Structure formats: structure tokens, C-alpha cells
Amino acid sequence: MNMGIRVRGKVALVTGSALGIGRACAKVLASEGAAVAVTDINDEAGQTLVDEICAAGGTAGFWHLDVSSEQEVKDVVRMVKSKFGQITILVNNAGISGVNKPTHEVNTEDWDRLMAINVKGVFLCTKHVLPCMMGARKGSIINISSIYGMVGAPDVPPYHASKGAVRLMTKTDAITYAQYGIRVNSVNPGFIYTPMVEAYLTSKGGDAETWKKAVGGLHPLGHMGEPEDIAYGVLYLASEESKFVTGSELVIDGGYTAQ
């Protein structure tokens, strides 16, 4: 790992960072000098990532975290502060795609489970990291929303609702906490080829590669994105390069929403 300086000296907590977009974010932030708290419910993959970062010369630690549990969030924030110091970067990435059913077939258990992770989880992590940032009078919160928080589609209605919520939560917190030097922005990915998206596509039946090409064709650039495409956008928002950016939406979607 060639160590950079774009977030040197900062402490970053990344939720859902064992795999996919979160994993890429953790690796990129560590490569640019941040001490990274890798958090996930997937302990094995999370620890493997930490070992990889540390072997490459970076600084990281793993904590098991179910973002829907306020007690777990409180405990992890406390432990990360104890190990690395005040958290000044929070990447709210943890999320699930949920059931792919029309609204009239979605049951309340499915709805509540998705909202507990995708929306309540963002709320809880933001709530408990904010005092660190308010004390330091600086910080950057990056919420991973989606193009599905901006435009509709005839699938996964709970997911659409959750990502729309995250998009607006971002703007409200950006206004509220600007006085403390805290910036809050969202990143809105298009279809990024992650384990979650792969599972979503294969749930439709048929071959994953065929679906990958078909969905890639929906983007003007002609292909799906990679997790690193999102991670470098997150790095920009986490760094001082974006010091005048707050309440904004960084859309990284291969041109999907430009159509």
C-alpha cells in the first residue's frame, strides 16, 4: 500500500465495511492515512480486511456492529475513540436491499427490518458520532444513499423509501451541524457490482453475468461501476479538498440519472 496524505491523522468509522463498497472505502481511507474502524456483522471478512490493511502498512481495527442496535453503536463508538481518538469521518454505508415485491405484497416485518438497518442505522451512528465531531469542531459524515433515493423504479419499494430518507436526512444534518464545522453529504451510486447487487440480480433468475451485462447497458457508459468508483468519491468528501461542500449529493452512476 502506497500511503497517501489526503486524510492523514483522521479517524474514520465505516459501517458495513467487510465487503463491497464499504470494504473499498475502508481500504482507500486507510491508504490515504486514516485510522479506520472496520465495522460489520460479518466478523470473519471484517477481520480479514483489517489484517490486509495492517499488512500493507495502514492502521485499522475491527468491531462487530449491528447498526440497528443503539447499545452496540454506543459501545463501538466508545471503543473506537479509546483506541484511535476522536472520530472525524463517518461513512454510513451499512445497508440491505430487502425484498423485491410490490408494495401490496411487502409485509411489515420485511419493511421494519430494512428500515432498522438502512435508516435507523444511519440515525444511530450519526447521533453517537456527532458529539465527537462537535467537540473537535470538525468532521465529515458521508451517507451512502443511491440513485434509488433520487428516481423510482418498479422494484424494491422499501429500499427506495430508505434511500430517499437517507438523502434528506443528509441535508437536514448538514444545515444543523454546519455551525460546528461538520459537513454532511451523500453519495448516490448507480449499479455497482458488489455481493449485494450480485445477489439481487441472481434473485431474478438466470445467469449473473447475463444480468450484469444487461444492467450495465442501462448506464450511458455501458457498464456497471466498481466499489472503488464510490470509494474515491467518499475519499474526496472525507478530505479537506471538499471543505466547502456540505448538504450535497455526489452522484456516481455512469450517467444513469442523466437520461
C-alpha positions in Angstrom: 0.0 0.0 0.0 1.5 3.4 -1.0 0.5 5.6 1.9 -1.0 8.9 1.0 -1.8 12.0 3.0 -5.3 13.1 2.0 -6.9 12.0 5.3 -3.7 11.6 7.4 -4.3 11.9 11.1 -8.0 11.4 10.8 -10.1 8.6 12.4 -12.7 7.0 10.2 -15.6 4.7 11.2 -17.1 2.9 8.2 -20.2 0.8 8.7 -20.9 -2.4 6.7 -17.2 -2.4 5.6 -16.4 -6.1 5.4 -17.5 -6.4 1.8 -18.4 -4.3 -1.3 -18.5 -0.5 -1.2 -17.7 -0.3 2.5 -14.6 -2.5 2.1 -13.4 -0.3 -0.8 -14.0 2.8 1.3 -12.1 1.4 4.3 -9.1 0.4 2.1 -8.9 3.8 0.3 -9.2 5.8 3.5 -6.5 3.7 5.2 -4.3 4.1 2.1 -4.5 7.9 2.5 -3.5 7.9 6.1 -6.7 7.5 8.2 -7.0 5.1 11.1 -10.0 3.1 10.1 -12.6 1.3 12.2 -13.9 -1.5 10.1 -17.4 -2.4 11.4 -19.8 -5.1 10.2 -21.8 -8.2 11.3 -19.5 -10.3 9.1 -16.7 -10.8 11.6 -14.5 -13.1 9.5 -14.5 -10.9 6.4 -14.1 -7.8 8.6 -11.0 -9.1 10.4 -9.5 -10.3 7.1 -9.8 -6.8 5.7 -8.1 -5.3 8.9 -5.3 -7.8 8.5 -4.9 -6.8 4.9 -4.8 -3.1 5.7 -2.3 -3.5 8.5 -0.1 -5.8 6.5 0.1 -3.1 3.8 1.2 -0.5 6.4 -2.1 1.0 7.3 -3.9 1.4 10.6 -7.2 -0.4 11.2 -9.2 -2.3 13.8 -12.4 -4.4 13.6 -15.5 -4.1 15.7 -18.7 -6.2 15.3 -21.6 -3.8 14.8 -25.3 -4.2 14.1 -26.2 -0.7 13.3 -29.8 -1.2 14.3 -28.8 -1.7 17.9 -28.3 1.6 19.8 -26.3 -0.1 22.5 -23.9 -1.7 20.1 -23.4 1.6 18.3 -22.7 3.4 21.6 -20.2 0.7 22.6 -18.4 0.7 19.3 -18.1 4.4 19.2 -16.7 4.4 22.7 -14.2 1.7 21.9 -13.0 3.3 18.6 -12.4 6.6 20.5 -10.5 4.8 23.1 -8.2 3.1 20.6 -7.8 5.7 17.9 -9.1 9.0 19.3 -11.9 11.3 18.2 -13.8 10.1 15.2 -13.9 12.8 12.5 -15.0 10.7 9.5 -18.2 8.6 9.5 -19.2 6.6 6.4 -22.8 5.4 6.9 -22.6 2.5 4.4 -24.3 -0.5 6.0 -27.5 -1.4 4.2 -29.5 -4.3 2.7 -31.6 -4.4 -0.5 -34.6 -6.1 1.2 -37.4 -7.9 -0.5 -38.2 -7.4 -4.2 -42.0 -7.3 -4.0 -44.6 -4.8 -5.0 -45.8 -2.6 -2.1 -49.1 -4.6 -1.6 -47.1 -7.8 -1.0 -44.5 -6.4 1.4 -45.1 -7.4 5.0 -44.4 -5.2 7.9 -41.6 -7.4 9.2 -39.7 -7.0 5.9 -40.3 -3.3 5.9 -39.2 -2.8 9.5 -36.1 -4.9 9.2 -34.9 -2.9 6.2 -35.7 0.5 7.8 -33.9 -0.6 11.0 -30.7 -1.0 9.1 -30.9 1.4 6.2 -32.5 4.4 8.0 -32.3 3.8 11.8 -28.7 2.7 11.5 -27.7 5.9 9.8 -29.6 7.9 12.5 -27.9 5.9 15.4 -24.4 6.1 14.0 -24.7 9.8 13.2 -26.3 10.5 16.6 -23.5 8.9 18.6 -20.5 10.1 16.5 -21.7 13.7 16.3 -20.6 14.5 19.9 -17.0 13.5 18.9 -17.2 15.9 15.9 -18.9 18.7 17.8 -16.2 18.5 20.5 -13.5 18.6 17.8 -15.5 21.3 15.9 -14.8 19.4 12.7 -15.9 16.3 10.9 -17.3 14.8 7.7 -20.2 12.5 7.6 -20.8 10.6 4.3 -24.1 8.8 3.9 -24.4 6.2 1.2 -27.7 6.8 -0.5 -28.5 5.6 -4.1 -29.8 6.6 -7.4 -32.9 4.8 -6.0 -33.1 7.7 -3.5 -33.4 10.1 -6.4 -35.5 8.3 -9.0 -38.1 5.5 -8.9 -38.2 2.0 -10.5 -40.7 -0.8 -10.4 -38.8 -2.8 -7.8 -37.7 -3.0 -4.1 -40.1 -0.2 -2.7 -38.7 -0.4 0.8 -35.2 0.2 -0.4 -36.3 3.2 -2.5 -38.0 4.7 0.5 -35.0 4.1 2.7 -32.5 5.7 0.4 -34.8 8.7 -0.2 -34.9 9.1 3.6 -31.1 9.0 3.8 -30.8 11.6 1.1 -33.0 14.1 3.1 -31.5 13.2 6.5 -28.2 14.3 5.0 -29.4 17.8 4.0 -31.1 18.4 7.4 -28.0 17.4 9.4 -25.8 19.4 7.0 -27.7 22.6 7.9 -28.0 21.8 11.6 -24.3 21.0 12.3 -22.6 23.4 9.9 -22.1 25.7 12.9 -19.7 23.1 14.4 -17.6 22.8 11.3 -19.2 19.4 10.4 -20.0 18.6 6.8 -22.7 16.1 5.8 -23.0 14.8 2.3 -24.5 11.8 0.5 -23.1 9.6 -2.2 -25.6 8.3 -4.7 -24.2 5.2 -6.5 -25.7 3.7 -9.6 -25.4 -0.1 -10.0 -22.1 -1.1 -8.5 -21.1 -4.7 -8.8 -21.0 -5.8 -5.2 -22.1 -9.0 -3.5 -25.4 -7.4 -2.6 -26.1 -6.3 -6.2 -25.0 -9.7 -7.5 -27.4 -11.4 -5.1 -30.2 -9.0 -6.2 -29.6 -9.8 -9.9 -29.4 -13.5 -9.4 -32.7 -13.4 -7.4 -34.4 -12.5 -10.7 -33.4 -15.9 -12.1 -30.9 -16.8 -14.8 -27.2 -16.2 -15.2 -25.4 -13.5 -13.2 -23.1 -12.4 -16.0 -26.0 -12.0 -18.4 -27.8 -9.8 -15.9 -24.6 -7.9 -15.2 -24.3 -7.0 -18.9 -28.0 -6.2 -19.2 -27.9 -3.8 -16.2 -24.6 -2.4 -17.3 -26.3 -1.4 -20.6 -28.7 0.8 -18.7 -25.9 3.2 -18.0 -24.7 5.5 -20.8 -21.1 4.4 -20.1 -22.2 0.9 -20.9 -21.2 -1.0 -17.8 -21.7 -1.3 -14.1 -19.4 0.5 -11.6 -16.9 -1.0 -9.2 -16.7 -0.4 -5.5 -13.6 1.7 -5.9 -15.5 4.2 -8.0 -17.6 5.0 -5.0 -14.6 4.9 -2.5 -12.7 7.6 -4.3 -15.8 9.9 -4.1 -16.0 9.1 -0.4 -12.4 10.0 0.0 -12.9 13.4 -1.6 -15.8 14.2 0.8 -13.8 12.9 3.8 -10.8 15.1 2.9 -10.2 18.8 3.3 -10.4 19.1 -0.5 -14.2 19.3 -0.1 -14.1 21.8 2.8 -16.8 24.0 1.1 -19.1 21.0 0.3 -22.0 20.2 2.5 -25.6 19.1 2.1 -24.8 17.9 -1.4 -25.3 14.7 -3.4 -22.4 13.2 -5.2 -23.9 11.1 -7.9 -21.6 8.3 -9.2 -23.8 6.4 -11.6 -22.3 6.1 -15.1 -24.8 8.6 -16.4 -27.9 6.7 -15.3 -29.8 9.6 -13.9 -28.8 12.0 -16.7 -31.2 10.2 -19.1 
